[in-house]
Amino acid sequence: MYNKDKSVSNITDFEGQVSLDKFSNSDRIYFQSMAFETYAIDKKEIRSFAHQILMTPRSEKINPVVISASKFEQRLQDIPQKIISQNVHDVLSNNPQTSADLLQQSGQVYVQKSQQGGGSPLIRGFSTNRLLITVDGVRMNNAIFRGGNLQNVISIDPLSIDHTEVILGPGSVVYGSDAIGGVMNFYTKKPQFTQDSTVFSGNALMRYATANNENTAHLDFNYGTNKFAAATSISINSFGDLKMGSHGPDEYLRNQYVDRTNGQDVMVDTNNPEKQIPTGYDQINLLQKFRYKLNQSWEFDLGLIYTATGNYSRYDVLTRFNDTGDPRFAQWYYGPQKWFMANAKAIHRGNGKWYDKMIFSQSYQKFEESRNNRSFQEVKLFQSKEQVDVHTTSIDFERRNRENNVLFYGAEFLDNRVGSIGSVFDIDLEEREAAASRYPDGSSWRSLAAYANYQWRLNRKLTIQSGLRYNHIWLDAQFRDQFFNFPFEEVHLSTGALTGALGATYLPDDTWELRANFSTAFRAPNVDDIGKIFDPSPGTVIVPNPDLESEYSYNTEIGIKKRINDKFTFDLATYYTYLKDALVPRDFQLNGQDIILYQGELSQVQAIQNAESAIVYGVEIGVQYEFNDHLKIYGHYNWLQGEQEEIDGSKVAVRHVSPSFGDFHAVYQNDKLQLDTFVMFNGQFEFNDLAPSQQARPYLYAQDRNGDPYSPSWYTVNIRSSYKINEGLTATAILENITDQRYRTYSSGIAAAGRNLIFALRYAF
């Protein structure tokens, strides 16, 4: 509530009650809420309404509210970009093992897996460091997020999530570097206040799955008073080796694996080739949050998250064989992947002069990871350990006026510090010696940015949204000549980027939604791009390249949504993205040499370089039909294409463009029972459809009639059910891949689960 010049304002409590004593009797008071029309009335007239103000919804349909597009609440209908969301009910119904699985279950995000302890999302032809991950508004991307497949998303516990919001398409105006293909926002459980008395509540869950012998235990609880609240979440996971399906390509079978017996590496024949050895791992996830409401104007939040995995094998690498028929590696595993985040926020509701709401955030993150590999019948175990410390400071403002025009603006500073150590351990002599580190130890990556985003509601039908952001990036790294004779000793990068967006949503009536959007995005080189040394494939080594510039994307998007008789909904989005100066690996020379010795093997030298250009375009279709309050059907279909220009002018497929994919669901639910029968499907990539880097990795794929690698089409039939036994106890039973298909998602190194029975019990108290 506020008066005409916003010199006096107040907000309601959680029951919608508020004192108007601060307003004078002559004031005209404006009542404003997200999903309702702003209401104005003279204070002296309120008495005649029995001191009760009833507000009018902006539409007959409930308007979902999202916060990802601007970091503040906005109606989904007002945003020109496509945003998909999943709430806590979806998480509990789907029972995903990891947050990567949670994204895949949306039917609109593709996920690649190199091992069971992984999951690399692909959105509109982009992945890894061209996608941004945030947790509770804090960016998770750090200075060593790489262009290969990433598994950081599994550090986010799906059972601690309140809801997710995924922006499909660029998000650099609000989020800065890396947000080229999309932004994945995860919002964890928030402590809840209570009004009348102290309340203690929570949930306990136990889950088992047959395909990988999963055992999961989870506990969360909330303690709340009218001013203080705390939330705690604990999850412990144990995953065994994953079993694939029975019907599909034989190339995926695991017929042999390496074991070490009497000090020697030997090949062991498996008695169950459908069991993928070794793929099991363990994980623990902890979350603790506190909220304190000082008064109606000030609130303070503190969130602590810690997650850690055990060692887990890089399964796709362990399936590589040399020309002699021997496996290339006896061991290749990631060490414990650890992530800690402390995030403190101060939230202030202003008087409307400069802002209505301000969020000041200070966070610290610590990432730890390691890589360990040993060649077959060798005794030297090469190890590298990385640690990244990230400090983030941000301040964001929201200012609204009574015509529902909104200004969002803010600033952000990031400071990344990278530690990297390399060593070689002799497993027989148990001796360790220094070796080349993966990254230049002590390097830093910093970012300073300011942005403004304005939402202008011209009338009830048309809303325009525009934004600008300026980002400046500094990178500093020093290279030691102990192991490689680099032609440079240090790298200093200082570069800026200006990005913008302009979009509009038009609602001709309550049944139509039209949107259009144009936006630019960028990704600045990070420490991984400029400074890493590693072997992406046998006989190839990536070396540092200090001469890099930012890559930029230019994106257009048009969307249509139509509702018919409040039963049938059709949603269509089409997009086109042009990527300029793409950062990709290319052949390179180090001190005039294009072949060097790396970890005992002669290897072709490559480096990340700015290539020519790439384009990605596609169509996304969604449909839903509600027969009644209990039965509905819905589905998604995603088609995309992409091509990249090579140095010689030829065109090749873009690496992270996925085959067409989608899902179709039939859902029945009443007060106690929910049934979801659904099909997931995936198109085929012939050999010529694969990117050159994938054509060179036949161990990932099936073989066509010519002996060339290709990615076959696949489908699965599945059913989910949950039954509310009583007020507190709910049982969930899920049968995935009923027909026991053997398949791999595109570019994955591990086959997906075969027939899989999941059973879970949840008790709410």
VEXVEX-607600 format. One record per residue (C-alpha): residue in one letter; x, y, z. Coordinates in steps of 0.2 Angstrom, whole numbers, plus 5000, padded with zeros to 4 digits. Layout:
<sites>
AXYZ
...
</sites>
This chain:
<sites>
M500050005000
Y500650184996
N500050354993
K500050454977
D501850514979
K502450364988
S502950465003
V502050345014
S501950155012
N501649995021
I501449805017
T500249675024
D500749535035
F500449355029
E498649355033
G498349505022
Q498149625037
V498949795038
S498749955048
L498450115039
D498750235053
K500250305044
F499150375030
S498250535032
N496350545030
S496550645014
D497750515006
R497250414991
I497950234995
Y498550114981
F498449934984
Q499649824974
S499949644972
M500849544958
A499349444951
F498049574954
E497449734947
T498149884957
Y496649954967
A496550144972
I495350214985
D495250364997
K495650315015
K494050395021
E493050285010
I493750125017
R492650125032
S491150095020
F491949935014
A492049865032
H493949885031
Q494049755018
I494849775001
L494449644988
M495649644973
T495349584955
P496449454947
R497249514931
S496549364922
E495349224924
K496749104924
I498049104938
N499549194933
P501149104939
V502449214947
V504249184943
I505849274949
S507149214937
A507049334923
S507449484934
K507849414952
F506149484958
E504349424956
Q503549444939
R502049374931
L502549234919
Q501349314906
D502349474906
I504049394902
P504549384883
Q505649234886
K505149054888
I505348994906
I504948824912
S504648784931
Q504548634942
N503848644960
V504148544976
H502648434971
D503448394955
V505048344963
L504148224976
S503048154962
N504548114950
N505748064963
P507348104953
Q508948034959
T509948194955
S509548374949
A510148324932
D508748194931
L507548324938
L507948444923
Q507748294911
Q506048254918
S505448424912
G505348354894
Q506248514888
V508048504894
Y509148374887
V510448284898
Q512148204893
K513048084905
S514848024904
Q514647924920
Q513247894933
G513948024944
G513548164932
G512348244921
S512748384909
P511148484903
L511048544885
I509848684881
R509448744864
G511148674857
F512248744871
S512948664886
T514248674900
N515048844901
R513848914889
L512448884902
L512248964919
I511748884935
T511248984950
V510748924967
D509649044978
G510149184966
V512049154967
R512949094951
M513748924953
N514848944937
N516648974942
A518249014933
I518648824928
F516948784921
R517448694905
G516848674887
G516748484890
N515348394899
L515048454917
Q514348364932
N514248514945
V512348504944
I512348344954
S512948444969
I511248514971
D510148404981
P508448384972
L507648344989
S508148514996
I507348604981
D505748714983
H505648744965
T506648774949
E506548894935
V507448874918
I507649014906
L507748944888
G508849064879
P510049204884
G510049284901
S511649384901
V510749554904
V510349494922
Y511649364925
G513149414915
S514449294907
D514049114902
A512149134900
I512149104881
G510948954880
G509948974896
V509948994914
M509548854927
N508948934943
F508748814958
Y507848884974
T508048784989
K506848765004
K506548925013
P506248935031
Q504348975035
F503749105048
T502149065058
Q500949195064
D500149125080
S501349005088
T502948915087
V502848775074
F503948625070
S503648525054
G504648425042
N504748275030
A505648105031
L505947995015
M506647825011
R506947774993
Y507547614984
A507847584965
T508247424957
A509247474942
N510747534952
N510347474970
E510047654975
N509747684994
T509247864999
A508847935016
H508148105018
L507648215032
D507048405032
F506248505045
N505648685048
Y505548785064
G504648945064
T504049085075
N503349255069
K505049335068
F506349185067
A506349035056
A507548895052
A507548755039
T508748595039
S508948465025
I509948315025
S510148185011
I511248025010
N511347934994
S512147764989
F512147714971
G512847544965
D513347494947
L512047544935
K511147404925
M510647444907
G509247374897
S509147204887
H508547264870
G509647374860
P511447394853
D512747264858
E514047394857
Y513447464874
L513747304883
R515147294896
N515947124892
Q517547154901
Y518347264914
V520047294922
D520447224939
R522147224948
T522647054954
N524347014962
G525047184957
Q524547164939
D523147234928
V522047094921
M520547094910
V519047014919
D517546934909
T515946994916
N514546864920
N513247004917
P513747124902
E512247234906
K513047284922
Q514147434920
I515647414930
P516247534939
T514847664940
G514347664958
Y514647814970
D514047894986
Q513448064990
I512948175005
N512048335005
L511748455019
L510748625020
Q510448745034
K509548905033
F509049045044
R507749195042
Y507549335054
K506149475051
L506749625061
N505149725056
Q504049745041
S505449835032
W506949725035
E507349535034
F508949445035
D509349275028
L510849155029
G511048995020
L512348865021
I512548715009
Y513848575009
T513848424997
A515148294994
T515348144983
G516447994985
N517647944971
Y516747904955
S517447824939
R517347914922
Y516547764914
D516547824896
V518447834897
L518647664904
T517747594889
R519147654877
F520347524869
N522047544860
D522347474843
T523147324852
G521447284860
D521947324877
P521047454887
R521847624887
F521647654906
A521647544921
Q520947684932
W520147854928
Y519147924942
Y518548094949
G519048114967
P517748184979
Q516748324972
K516448454986
W515448614986
F515148735000
M514148894999
A513749025013
N512549155007
A511949305017
K510549415012
A509849575018
I508149625011
H507449795013
R505749865008
G505950045003
N504750195002
G504750194983
K505850344980
W507350244974
Y506650074976
D505249974983
K506349824987
M508149794989
I509149634991
F511049644996
S511949474995
Q513649425000
S514149244997
Y515649134997
Q515848964988
K517248834989
F517348704975
E518548554976
E518848424963
S520148304957
R520648194942
N521548034943
N522147914929
R523247774926
S523647684910
F523347494908
Q524847394915
E525747554921
V526147604939
K526047794937
L524447874943
F524348044937
Q523348164948
S522748334948
K521848424961
E520848594959
Q520148714972
V519148874968
D518649004980
V517249124974
H516749284983
T515149364976
T514449534981
S512849594973
I511449724976
D509849724966
F508349844967
E506549844961
R505550004959
R503749994954
N502450124951
R500550114951
E500450094932
N501349924935
N502949994926
V504449914934
L506249954935
F507549824940
Y509349874942
G510849814951
A512749784952
E513849624955
F515649594959
L516449414957
D518149364963
N518749184958
R520449114965
V521048954957
G522248834966
S522848684955
I524148554959
G524848404949
S525748254954
V526248074949
F526047934962
D526947764959
I525747634966
D527047504968
L528447604976
E527147724984
E528147874980
R527548034974
E528348174963
A527748334956
A526948344939
A526148484928
S524548554935
R522948564925
Y522848754928
P524048894932
D524048884951
G523549054959
S522649124944
S521149234946
W519549284937
R518549434942
S517049524935
L516149684939
A514449724931
A512949844932
Y511249814924
A509549894922
N507949804916
Y506349904913
Q504649834911
W503349944903
R501549904903
L500750004890
N499049944893
R498149784899
K498649694883
L500449754879
T501949744890
I503749784884
Q505349734893
S507049804889
G508749794897
L510649834896
R512149764906
Y513949814905
N515249684911
H517049704914
I518149544916
W519949534922
L520949374921
D522749354928
A523849194927
Q525649144929
F526448994920
R527948904927
D529148824915
Q529548674926
F528648554914
F528348644898
N529348784890
F527948904886
P528349054876
F527449164889
E527649184908
E526049264912
V524349314905
H523349474909
L521649494901
S520549644903
T518949654892
G517249724893
A515549674886
L513949764883
T512349654881
G510549704879
A508749634877
L507149694870
G505549604870
A503649614871
T502149514876
Y500449544869
L498849474876
P497449504863
D496149424875
D496149294889
T496449154877
W498049214867
E499749254873
L501049314860
R502849354864
A504349414854
N506149434860
F507849494854
S509349474865
T511249474865
A512349374877
F514249344879
R515449224887
A517149294893
P518649174892
N518949094909
V520449014917
D519948844909
D519948924892
I521549014893
G522648914904
K522248724905
I523348574900
F522348414898
D522048274886
P520248274879
S520548114869
P521947984866
G523448074857
T522748254859
V523348384872
I522548554875
V523848684879
P523648864885
N523249004873
P523349184880
D522649264864
L520749244867
E519249364866
S517449344872
E516149254861
Y514449334858
S512749274853
Y511249354845
N509649274848
T507849304842
E506349214849
I504449214845
G503149124855
I501249084854
K500149014867
K498248974864
R496948914876
I495348844870
N493848824881
D494948824897
K495348644892
F496648634878
T498248734878
F499448744864
D501148824866
L502448854852
A504148934852
T505348954838
Y507149034840
Y508749074830
T510449104838
Y512049164830
L513649134839
K515149234834
D516949204838
A516549044846
L517848974859
V518248794852
P519748684852
R520748694836
D522448624831
F523848734838
Q525748744840
L526848764855
N528548834852
G528348794834
Q527848604837
D526148534834
I526648364843
I527248354861
L527548224874
Y526148224887
Q525948104901
G527147984892
E526247994875
L526548094859
S525048204857
Q524348324844
V524348504851
Q522748594852
A522148754861
I520448844863
Q520348974850
N519049094843
A518249004828
E517249084814
S515349064819
A513948944822
I512048954821
V510748854831
Y508848864827
G507448764833
V505548734837
E504748694854
I502948634855
G501948594870
V500148534872
Q498948504886
Y497148444887
E496148444903
F494648324902
N494148364920
D494848404937
H495548234938
L496248184921
K497348274909
I498648234895
Y500148344890
G501748324880
H503248414873
Y504248404857
N505848484854
W506748494837
L508348594833
Q509748604821
G511448684821
E513048714810
Q514748784813
E515948854801
E517648784800
I519248874796
D519248804778
G517448874776
S516548704777
K515048674788
V514948544802
A513648494815
V513748594831
R514448484846
H513048504858
V511448514847
S510448364852
P509248254842
S507448294843
F506648234859
G505048254870
D503848164881
F501948124882
H500948104898
A499248044904
V498948094922
Y497548054934
Q497448114951
N496148134965
D496348174984
K497348014987
L497947944971
Q499048004957
L499447904941
D500647964927
T500847854912
F502147924900
V503247904886
M504947984883
F505747974865
N507248034856
G507648044838
Q509147974828
F510848054823
E511647964808
F513547974806
N513448124795
D512348214808
L513748194822
A514948334825
P516748294820
S517348274838
Q515948144840
Q516348054824
A518048024831
R517347944847
P516647774841
Y516747704859
L515247814863
Y514047754850
A513247604841
Q513847554824
D512847574808
R512947454793
N514547534787
G515347514804
D515247704807
P514647774824
Y512847844825
S511647884839
P510047774837
S508347834841
W507547764857
Y505947774868
T505447714885
V503747684893
N503547724911
I502247744925
R502247844941
S501047824955
S500847894972
Y499547854986
K499247965001
I498947825014
N498447945028
E498748135032
G500648105035
L501147955025
T501347945006
A501947794996
T502747814979
A503047674966
I503847704949
L504147584935
E505347664922
N505847584905
I504547454906
T505047374890
D506847364896
Q507647464881
R509547484880
Y509947654875
R511147804877
T510647984876
Y511648074863
S513548094867
S513348004883
G514647874888
I513547774899
A511947674895
A510347734904
A509447624916
G508547474910
R506947424918
N506947514935
L505747494950
I505847644962
F504947634978
A504847774991
L503947815007
R503747995013
Y503148045030
A502648225033
F502548285051
</sites>
